[in-house]
């Protein structure tokens, strides 16, 4: 066997290349079918897109507000444009992607209702994750200290944070109901990274989940 043939055989046996990504990004990746068309809104440094392209063979595109994030993503050979979820999603055609992802970005948008509406218009399915302001430690710190709480997910002082529309899991469920959006799956994640599925009521998840991940679709899809 030649060296080239041996190398190809070893590569085939090795299988997909796995990258270490955040826990919520792993949950998101598990919701995406291989070979899908994916738009990652607020893609940051491209960690999720890299994982999806390398391991699930997706056709991945990204939008990122920061120039540093765009540069980091492009450096990995990925397709990304600099843009703002609040203003640029309107330019994307309906049902252009199989999945549209908005990870840990919703709370930083100026018009989250319109952004979520655009997500389920652009994609057959949308996946949204965000920090849960209804988490019991957040409530406890606010009750006892009387100041904006800081947690592992909400780690910045109130005057430094980009978060302008913090919400709870119950708030987000209400928003989806108002928009006529179908919640296909809801997952809450505790500080130790344990993920727990929950029903549309979401009461226990709202109390014990530090963050949440939702799989959404339009009623018309």
C-alpha positions, 0 to 999 in steps of 0.5 A: 500500500502506498503512503497516499493510500495509507493516509487516505485510509487513516483519514477515513477511519478517523471520521469527523474532526470534533471541536470543543464548543460551549454546552448550549452550542452542542445542544444546538448542533444536536438539533441540526440535520446533516447536510442542512443549510444553516444561517448562524446569526451573531456567529461570534468567532465561528465556533458553532459554524466550524463544528457544523461544517466539519462534522455535519457537512452543512452549508453554513453562513454567518452574520456577525456584528463585530469586526473581530468576530467576522475576522475570526470566522473568515480566518477559518475559511467560513462564509460570514458577513458583517451585519446587524440582526435588528436591521439586516434579517429583513433582506433575507428571502423567506425559507432560504435556510433549513435552520437559522440559529440565534445563540445568546444574542436575543437579549442584545437585540433592540427589537427581539419580537421582530428578530424572532419573527424573521428567524422563523420566516427565513428558516424552516426551523429556528433555534434560539438560546438565551440566559434565563432571567427567571433562574432562581439564583437571579431572583434570590440575588435581586431580592436579597441584594436589591441590585442587578444580579451577576451569574456565570451567564450574566457576568458583567456589571449592568453598566457594561453589559450589551444585554438590553432585553433580558427575559425569562423562559416564560416570557419567551414562551409568551412571545412565541404564543403571541407570534403564532410560533410553534415550540417544537422543543424546549431545553433548560440548562443548569450551571453544571451543564445538565440539560432537561427537556420541558413542556410548553408550561415551562414553570420548573424550567423557568425556576431551575434553568440558568439558560434555555434552548428552543427549537421553533417553527412557523405554523405555516411551515 
